Amino acid sequence: MRFRYLLTLPLLCLALWGQDAALKDTFLQAKALWATQGDREGATTRFDSVVAALAPKAAGLEPEWTQVLCESYNWLAVLDDRSAQTRPRAQIRLQALIDLNPDFEVDRALTSQRLASLFDRMKGEKYALVKLSYAPEGGRLLVDGRPGLPLTRKFLPFGTHKLTYTRPGHAPAEITLELGGREAKSADFKLTRTASTITLYVQPSDVEILLDGQSLGYAIGKAGPEAAPLALSLGLRPEELSAPFIIPELTPGKHRLELRASCFRTKVLELGAELATPAADHTLEPIRMESSKGTLSVSSAWPGGELFLSGQSRGPLPVANLPVCSGPYDLLVRFPGGGFSQRITIKEGKSLGLEARPKPRLAFAGLESGDFTGRARFLAQLEALGGRLQSLAYLPTRPDEPPRDALARLKASREAELVLFARPVPDKVIHRVELVLATLDGEEERLLVKPLEQDPLDTLVARLNSVPRLQQPGLGLSLLDVPGEPGPWVLAASDLALKAGIQVGKPILQLQGKTVATAQVFQQMVEAATGPMAVSQEGLTLTLPVQTEALEIPLGSPESCYPAVLAQLRLLYTGAKGDEANLIRLNQALVLMHVRKYDKAIELFRDARLSTVRGVSQGTIDYHTGLCFLRLGTTYQSEAGQAFRQALKYPQSTLLGPDGPLVAPLARQALEDLK
């Protein structure tokens, strides 16, 4: 007897292969302790631990674990019944078994005749036997709307029950039974075929199935032993195929079957009309999807970057030849300051390489409450703003996060340098929305837009994409257009240009052998230069190298969004050195003056020192320092005067750029005004 039980252990191991290993071992040990050693107490202890683990979650157990729990109750009843002291518990075990699954049949070879009779009597007090037959078999049985196994014998509680039997390709059948005590009834289901069915197995699982362009769902799960012959044809095990996916109603005519899955090629099958007529069940050969991947490489000269693809981290940069499923992705690189984002498409068998340069991150905090016509459309445009931005990495809102919470989170985490939120403007009829774009330190700009316009975000996009330059190519000359002169007048020149022979106070006649009438034309030609340029003055031609010249960011321009400009400058300053860093500080201070943060601007002016004395140079910094002190009030007139006097020491310094107004005359006038 015990030997027979041991033979069932390997089979049970297979049934529980996917479940908790420790609990499975406890259950098997309990059976073995009694079957081979007669250890009643040891077996009881282990069965009790299995029941304690499974009984509290009995309603949600998988069928395999429900079977384990039922068997445990059966074994415990048998073990309890062997002792007069524990015999009263045997009936409690049987009642728990009946309540869990009245269709469970106790093992009559294990259970004594007296205990089996008690089990039958207890079950007969509440349940009636129903004998069922199914034609054809293989369908699905519902009892009072709840699915159950299509068994040939079922025990149902006394009362009225509606039984429904369904099978794909057949019309369902219903039988209503009135059950009472000591009464067995029969239910014979005979279904009428209505259409053909298609059963298919797919490798791998989680594949979307579409018929004639309409999604039918996903082939998921794992196939059982019944699929072994089909799996063998592909050299696979049954569990490597999906569970059977059934197309239940195939209408007459030809059909197009399409299978889609991430990382795999889409597969299309043409189903002939003979599969639909005459109506029958068809099982297709297993379908193996073919992998579809490419490779991605991302590098950066900036340290500390982490790569994300559609929100999933792919590790720190650099990333070389990373295998990626083909398809579109939102690529994001997060740096310690700033980020890089781009919409990419990985093509099958192709390699894509990118160089990531950090950009300021703009986080959309959301649209505040307030109903207005076009709200959904306007919100969709804000969510899609990132695809239109060239100089910013865009972070859309998190689902169901209020703007106030988003703003608090962003300030605490500092995962973005800029934040954008929108609020409807209260009015009798709300037809405008205020866009507020600000740095996390509070520098902000506001823009009123009309959400019903064709492109209400056009102005915002243009301003965010406008990034003022800090440098331009030049020849070391400060030029001025003078009426009546044949070319731009040389107002000042660098030491290099003077040594080459440039004469201050005389016009430029030709550049690269071409006549130049204005300073603007001159600059356009220099911008397009690829090497040194030939400059002509009154019969003298000399060659000057193209060099980099500093610029100021123009303030008060409707083309720029200054919080975004400030975020760009703060990011550029990271890692900058020497004159490059000090030029960035100068422009940071100017933008802070523009947004009336004069105290912060003063700190930057004091730290900035340029080694140059021509164009935008040290004299420029000193002059703006004086202006900033004046903005702070009369208390700082002494400091302002000192700064203006310092600016006078640089007679070739200019504002805006090398061709801008000279600083010295402006500083002299400012000192006069202070008297």
JODAJO-V385005 format. One record per residue. PHI is phi in whole degrees, 0 to 359 (none if undefined). PSI is psi in radians with two decimals (* if undefined). OMEGA is omega in degrees with one decimal (none if undefined). Layout:
# JODAJO-V385005
PHI	PSI	OMEGA
PHI	PSI	OMEGA
This chain:
# JODAJO-V385005
none	-0.90	-179.7
296	-0.60	178.6
298	-0.65	179.2
297	-0.68	179.5
294	-0.64	179.0
297	-0.58	179.9
295	-0.43	-178.2
277	-0.21	-175.4
298	-0.82	179.1
300	-0.65	179.5
296	-0.69	179.8
292	-0.64	177.1
301	-0.73	178.9
296	-0.69	-178.0
295	-0.52	-175.4
256	0.33	-171.1
303	-0.53	-175.5
262	0.14	-173.2
256	-3.05	-176.3
296	2.13	-173.1
292	-0.72	-176.9
296	-0.76	-179.4
291	-0.65	177.1
298	-0.76	179.9
297	-0.69	178.9
299	-0.77	-180.0
298	-0.79	-179.1
292	-0.65	177.6
297	-0.70	-179.9
300	-0.78	-179.8
295	-0.71	-177.7
292	-0.65	-179.0
300	-0.66	179.6
276	-0.75	-174.2
292	-0.61	-174.1
253	-0.47	-173.2
242	-0.21	-178.3
67	0.41	-179.2
277	1.56	-175.9
294	-0.80	-176.9
294	-0.76	179.2
297	-0.71	179.3
293	-0.75	-179.6
298	-0.75	-179.7
301	-0.76	-177.7
288	-0.70	176.6
297	-0.68	177.9
299	-0.67	179.1
292	-0.60	175.8
295	-0.79	179.4
297	-0.75	-179.7
299	-0.58	-179.2
281	-0.60	-172.2
263	-0.61	-173.4
301	-0.72	-179.0
297	-0.39	-179.7
242	0.55	-175.0
300	-0.63	-175.3
295	-0.44	-176.7
251	0.26	-176.8
287	2.59	169.8
292	2.71	-178.1
307	-0.68	-178.3
298	-0.70	-178.8
282	-0.50	172.1
298	-0.70	177.5
297	-0.73	178.7
298	-0.76	-179.4
295	-0.74	178.4
298	-0.78	179.5
296	-0.66	179.3
298	-0.76	176.6
299	-0.72	179.6
298	-0.84	-179.8
296	-0.75	-179.1
296	-0.67	177.1
298	-0.74	179.1
296	-0.78	-178.4
293	-0.72	178.8
294	-0.58	-175.6
288	-0.22	-176.3
275	-0.05	179.6
228	2.35	179.7
298	-0.55	-177.8
291	-0.62	-176.5
256	-0.05	-175.0
304	-0.63	179.3
299	-0.43	-180.0
287	-0.36	-177.3
300	-0.72	-179.9
293	-0.63	177.7
297	-0.70	178.9
296	-0.76	-179.1
295	-0.65	179.5
294	-0.71	177.4
298	-0.67	178.5
296	-0.80	-179.6
296	-0.76	179.7
296	-0.58	-179.4
286	-0.84	-177.6
205	1.67	-178.3
295	-0.27	179.4
276	-0.16	179.6
291	2.38	179.4
251	2.15	179.8
296	2.65	178.8
286	1.85	-174.9
291	-0.39	177.0
283	-0.48	179.7
270	-0.65	-172.5
268	2.34	179.9
297	2.75	-179.2
298	-0.69	179.9
297	-0.75	-178.9
290	-0.67	177.8
295	-0.68	177.8
295	-0.70	176.6
299	-0.72	178.4
299	-0.82	-179.3
297	-0.71	-179.0
293	-0.76	179.2
298	-0.73	-179.3
291	-0.65	-179.6
292	-0.29	179.2
285	-0.32	-177.0
231	-0.34	-171.4
235	2.58	176.4
246	2.57	-179.8
276	2.34	174.3
237	2.19	176.6
262	2.27	-173.4
236	2.58	172.2
225	2.62	-173.9
227	2.29	175.9
221	1.97	-4.1
280	2.89	177.7
280	3.08	176.8
89	0.24	-179.3
263	-2.78	-175.6
233	2.28	-178.8
255	2.32	173.5
241	2.30	177.2
247	1.97	-176.9
55	0.66	176.6
86	-0.11	-179.4
258	2.31	-178.1
289	2.57	176.9
208	2.99	179.4
287	2.44	179.0
282	1.24	179.8
282	2.81	176.9
275	-0.25	176.2
224	2.25	177.2
224	2.55	175.4
251	2.10	-177.1
240	2.58	179.2
299	2.68	177.4
301	2.53	178.9
129	-2.91	-177.4
265	2.35	-179.5
223	2.49	174.9
252	2.12	179.9
252	2.27	-179.8
235	2.26	179.2
243	2.22	-179.0
232	2.66	174.5
208	2.34	-179.9
308	2.41	179.5
84	0.09	-177.9
228	2.69	173.2
284	2.35	-179.2
293	2.75	177.8
234	2.49	-179.4
234	2.47	175.6
224	2.31	176.8
253	2.26	-178.0
238	2.46	172.6
251	1.98	-172.4
251	2.44	177.1
225	-3.10	-176.8
294	2.53	177.1
50	0.70	-176.5
225	2.09	176.0
258	2.40	179.4
230	2.87	-178.6
242	2.63	174.6
222	1.96	-177.7
250	2.04	-178.2
258	2.23	174.6
230	1.95	-174.9
266	2.65	177.3
254	2.23	-179.3
289	2.45	-180.0
237	-0.40	-176.4
198	2.95	175.2
280	2.71	173.5
236	2.67	175.7
238	2.18	174.7
250	2.30	179.6
223	2.60	175.4
243	2.46	-174.8
231	2.51	172.2
234	2.06	4.0
275	-3.02	175.8
274	-3.07	-177.9
64	0.83	178.9
247	2.29	179.0
282	2.36	-179.1
250	2.18	177.5
237	2.37	176.6
242	2.07	-178.9
54	0.67	175.9
87	-0.11	-178.7
255	2.22	-178.3
290	2.31	177.4
256	-0.14	-177.9
126	-2.79	-174.2
236	2.45	171.0
279	1.93	-173.9
234	-3.10	175.2
71	-2.86	-178.0
229	2.51	179.5
287	2.73	177.6
262	-3.00	-177.7
302	-0.44	-178.1
298	-0.34	-177.9
268	0.08	-176.2
304	-0.83	179.9
298	-0.62	179.6
289	-0.72	-179.3
294	-0.60	-178.2
300	-0.59	-179.3
296	-0.40	177.5
257	0.05	-177.8
72	0.55	-176.3
241	2.87	170.3
272	2.68	-178.2
305	-0.70	-177.3
292	-0.18	176.1
278	-0.17	175.1
263	2.73	175.1
291	2.84	169.9
299	2.71	-177.2
299	2.30	174.9
253	2.19	-174.0
248	2.22	169.1
268	1.88	-164.1
280	-0.49	-173.7
227	1.64	179.7
266	1.92	-177.8
288	2.76	-179.1
302	2.59	177.7
110	-3.11	178.8
277	2.71	-178.7
218	2.74	179.3
244	2.04	-179.6
259	2.23	-176.5
233	2.36	179.9
238	2.22	-178.1
233	2.46	175.3
203	2.52	177.2
298	2.38	178.9
77	0.16	179.2
226	2.66	176.2
293	2.46	173.5
293	2.33	-179.3
246	2.34	-178.6
239	2.27	177.0
239	2.39	175.5
263	2.10	-179.9
263	2.14	-178.1
287	2.81	-178.6
296	-0.41	-178.1
292	-0.30	177.6
284	-0.39	-178.3
265	-0.46	-176.8
222	2.20	-1.8
287	2.81	-177.3
294	2.27	-179.4
197	2.98	175.5
265	2.29	-179.4
234	2.38	174.1
244	2.10	-179.3
282	2.77	171.7
299	2.53	179.6
305	2.49	-177.0
253	2.11	177.7
257	2.12	178.5
282	2.56	-178.7
258	2.33	-176.8
299	2.52	178.5
224	1.78	-177.4
221	2.80	170.8
227	-2.98	178.3
233	2.64	-178.6
229	2.35	174.7
233	2.26	179.2
228	2.20	178.2
231	2.95	179.1
199	2.53	174.4
280	-0.20	-179.5
264	2.37	-175.8
279	2.83	169.7
84	0.21	-177.8
282	2.50	174.2
235	2.29	-174.6
269	2.34	173.9
233	2.37	174.3
242	1.97	-177.9
49	0.78	174.4
88	-0.13	-177.6
257	2.22	-179.0
292	2.36	175.9
241	0.31	172.3
97	3.05	-177.8
285	2.72	174.6
280	2.68	-0.3
280	2.65	175.3
244	2.15	-175.6
240	2.23	174.8
51	0.84	178.0
285	2.12	176.6
293	2.22	-176.8
224	2.40	176.6
299	2.46	-180.0
293	2.58	-179.6
136	3.12	-178.4
277	2.60	178.7
216	2.65	166.6
264	1.87	-178.5
269	2.31	178.2
223	2.33	171.9
244	2.12	178.2
262	2.14	175.2
256	2.89	175.2
306	-0.56	171.6
223	2.15	-179.3
86	3.04	-179.7
205	2.98	178.5
229	2.25	180.0
225	2.56	178.9
198	2.46	174.4
276	2.12	-176.9
235	2.83	173.7
230	2.12	176.3
270	2.14	-179.4
262	2.54	-177.3
301	2.23	177.2
74	0.07	-177.2
251	2.75	176.8
248	2.42	178.3
236	2.25	179.1
239	2.40	-178.7
225	2.58	170.3
252	2.07	-175.4
264	2.13	174.9
246	2.21	-174.8
296	2.43	174.4
237	2.73	174.3
301	2.49	-179.5
264	2.23	177.2
252	2.05	-180.0
257	2.25	176.1
273	2.03	-176.9
275	-0.21	175.3
118	3.00	179.5
257	2.11	-178.6
295	2.80	-176.7
295	2.71	-176.9
138	2.00	-174.9
276	2.45	175.8
202	2.74	-179.0
297	2.26	179.2
87	0.21	-176.7
301	-0.85	-177.2
299	-0.75	179.4
296	-0.74	-177.9
293	-0.70	178.6
295	-0.69	177.8
297	-0.66	178.0
294	-0.67	177.9
293	-0.70	-179.8
295	-0.54	-177.8
266	0.18	-175.6
300	-0.58	-175.5
302	-0.57	-179.6
292	-0.22	-178.3
255	-0.09	-175.4
265	2.36	-177.4
256	-0.46	-172.0
245	0.07	-178.1
227	2.52	170.5
270	2.20	-170.1
256	2.30	176.8
244	1.92	-179.3
289	3.01	-178.2
291	2.75	171.0
275	2.53	-178.0
302	2.35	172.6
61	0.45	176.5
258	2.06	179.2
298	2.60	-179.4
306	-0.69	-178.3
296	-0.72	178.8
293	-0.68	179.5
297	-0.74	-179.5
296	-0.75	178.6
297	-0.72	179.7
296	-0.76	-178.0
294	-0.68	178.6
292	-0.62	-179.6
286	-0.71	-175.3
272	-0.44	-177.1
52	0.73	177.3
276	0.01	175.3
216	2.73	177.6
265	-0.38	-177.8
228	2.65	177.1
226	2.44	179.1
236	2.24	170.7
221	2.78	-174.1
233	2.51	177.9
220	2.31	174.7
297	2.46	178.5
276	2.08	-178.8
299	2.28	179.3
198	3.03	176.9
300	-0.75	173.4
233	2.00	-177.2
287	1.93	178.5
229	0.21	176.8
223	2.68	177.7
229	2.37	177.4
265	2.16	174.7
262	2.21	179.4
244	2.07	178.0
243	2.19	-172.8
215	2.69	168.0
283	2.88	178.7
290	-0.26	177.4
270	0.00	172.2
105	-0.07	175.8
285	2.19	-172.7
218	2.82	171.5
224	2.64	-179.2
236	2.54	-178.0
220	2.20	176.5
268	2.27	-179.8
229	2.80	177.0
254	1.97	-172.9
296	-0.35	-178.3
271	-0.05	176.0
294	2.80	-177.1
300	-0.73	177.7
222	1.42	-176.1
293	-0.30	-178.0
262	0.10	-175.3
301	-0.82	-178.4
296	-0.76	179.3
299	-0.78	-179.6
299	-0.79	-179.1
299	-0.73	-178.7
289	-0.67	179.3
290	-0.51	179.1
276	-0.15	-179.9
272	1.88	-179.4
247	1.85	-179.5
300	2.55	179.7
276	2.61	174.3
259	-0.23	-178.1
214	2.75	174.4
214	2.72	175.4
287	2.55	179.7
202	3.08	-179.7
248	0.24	179.6
81	0.43	-177.1
239	2.46	169.4
256	2.09	-172.0
246	2.69	179.0
217	2.30	175.9
281	2.10	179.9
245	2.15	179.9
304	2.37	177.8
91	-0.22	179.1
272	2.59	-177.0
285	-0.15	-179.9
197	3.08	-179.2
296	2.44	-175.6
275	2.35	177.5
279	1.91	-178.2
273	-0.65	177.6
204	2.84	-177.7
213	2.64	177.4
287	2.86	178.7
302	-0.67	-179.8
296	-0.74	179.7
291	-0.67	178.3
296	-0.73	179.0
295	-0.53	179.3
286	-0.29	177.0
117	0.10	178.1
295	2.42	-179.6
252	2.12	176.6
286	2.44	179.3
90	0.16	177.0
232	2.66	-175.8
279	2.74	169.9
273	2.22	-177.7
263	-0.72	-177.7
218	2.67	174.0
225	2.11	-175.4
57	0.61	177.8
79	0.09	-179.8
245	2.48	179.6
292	2.39	176.7
237	2.12	-174.9
268	-0.50	-174.2
224	2.87	177.0
295	-0.55	179.9
294	-0.77	178.2
296	-0.70	178.4
302	-0.82	-177.6
293	-0.65	178.6
298	-0.68	179.2
290	-0.66	178.2
294	-0.67	179.3
301	-0.60	-176.9
270	-0.01	-175.2
289	2.60	176.5
244	0.04	-179.4
189	-2.97	179.3
305	2.67	-175.1
235	2.53	179.2
271	2.17	-177.5
243	2.31	-178.8
246	2.33	176.2
224	1.98	174.5
43	1.02	175.6
84	-0.12	179.7
256	2.19	177.4
243	2.25	179.7
222	2.86	-177.0
249	2.28	178.8
238	2.42	177.0
283	2.62	174.3
281	2.27	-179.6
228	2.93	-177.5
271	2.34	-179.8
236	2.44	-175.7
285	2.62	177.3
230	2.70	168.0
263	2.58	173.5
285	2.18	178.6
291	2.28	-178.7
260	2.76	179.6
76	0.21	-179.0
276	2.29	177.2
289	-0.10	-178.0
273	-0.23	-175.1
244	2.63	173.5
251	1.88	-166.6
287	-0.53	170.5
300	-0.68	177.7
291	-0.68	176.8
299	-0.77	-179.9
297	-0.71	177.5
296	-0.68	176.6
299	-0.79	-178.0
295	-0.73	-179.8
296	-0.61	178.3
288	-0.72	179.3
297	-0.54	-176.7
293	-0.47	179.1
297	2.04	178.9
88	-0.17	178.6
285	2.65	-178.3
223	2.83	172.2
59	-2.45	-177.9
298	-0.58	178.7
299	-0.81	179.7
295	-0.70	-177.3
288	-0.56	174.8
294	-0.67	177.6
295	-0.73	177.8
300	-0.76	177.9
304	-0.83	-177.0
287	-0.57	172.8
301	-0.79	-179.0
297	-0.68	179.3
297	-0.75	179.5
294	-0.66	177.1
296	-0.63	173.9
296	-0.66	-179.7
299	-0.62	-179.9
261	0.28	173.9
65	0.58	172.3
258	1.19	-170.9
291	-0.61	-178.8
295	-0.73	177.3
293	-0.64	179.7
297	-0.75	-180.0
303	-0.75	-179.8
301	-0.72	179.8
289	-0.74	178.0
302	-0.74	-177.5
294	-0.52	-179.2
274	-0.24	-174.8
271	2.28	176.5
220	2.04	178.8
259	2.43	-179.9
279	-0.24	-177.8
276	2.71	-178.8
235	-0.01	179.1
241	2.57	-178.7
70	-2.58	175.1
289	1.86	-169.8
213	-2.77	-176.1
297	-0.63	177.7
298	-0.59	177.0
297	-0.77	178.8
299	-0.78	-178.1
296	-0.69	-179.3
295	-0.79	179.6
293	-0.53	175.9
298	-0.74	177.6
298	-0.75	178.6
298	-0.69	-178.5
294	-0.69	176.8
297	-0.65	177.8
297	-0.64	-179.6
292	-0.42	-180.0
283	-0.22	176.1
118	3.03	-175.1
296	-0.37	179.9
300	-0.44	-174.8
252	0.42	179.8
296	-0.66	179.6
299	-0.80	178.9
295	-0.63	178.4
296	-0.80	179.5
300	-0.72	179.1
299	-0.73	179.4
295	-0.72	179.5
295	-0.70	178.3
296	-0.62	176.9
294	-0.64	-179.7
295	-0.50	-179.7
296	-0.31	-178.6
285	-0.11	-176.3
236	1.37	-173.4
295	-0.32	-179.6
261	0.04	177.2
289	2.52	-179.3
228	2.97	172.5
259	2.73	175.2
69	-0.94	-178.9
190	-3.05	-177.5
298	-0.41	-179.9
259	0.15	-179.6
281	3.13	-179.3
294	2.55	178.5
292	2.50	-178.0
285	-0.70	-171.2
304	-0.86	179.3
298	-0.63	179.1
292	-0.69	177.9
293	-0.67	178.9
297	-0.73	179.3
293	-0.65	178.6
296	-0.66	177.4
293	-0.65	177.3
297	-0.70	-178.8
293	-0.42	-179.3
281	-0.26	-177.2
289	*	none
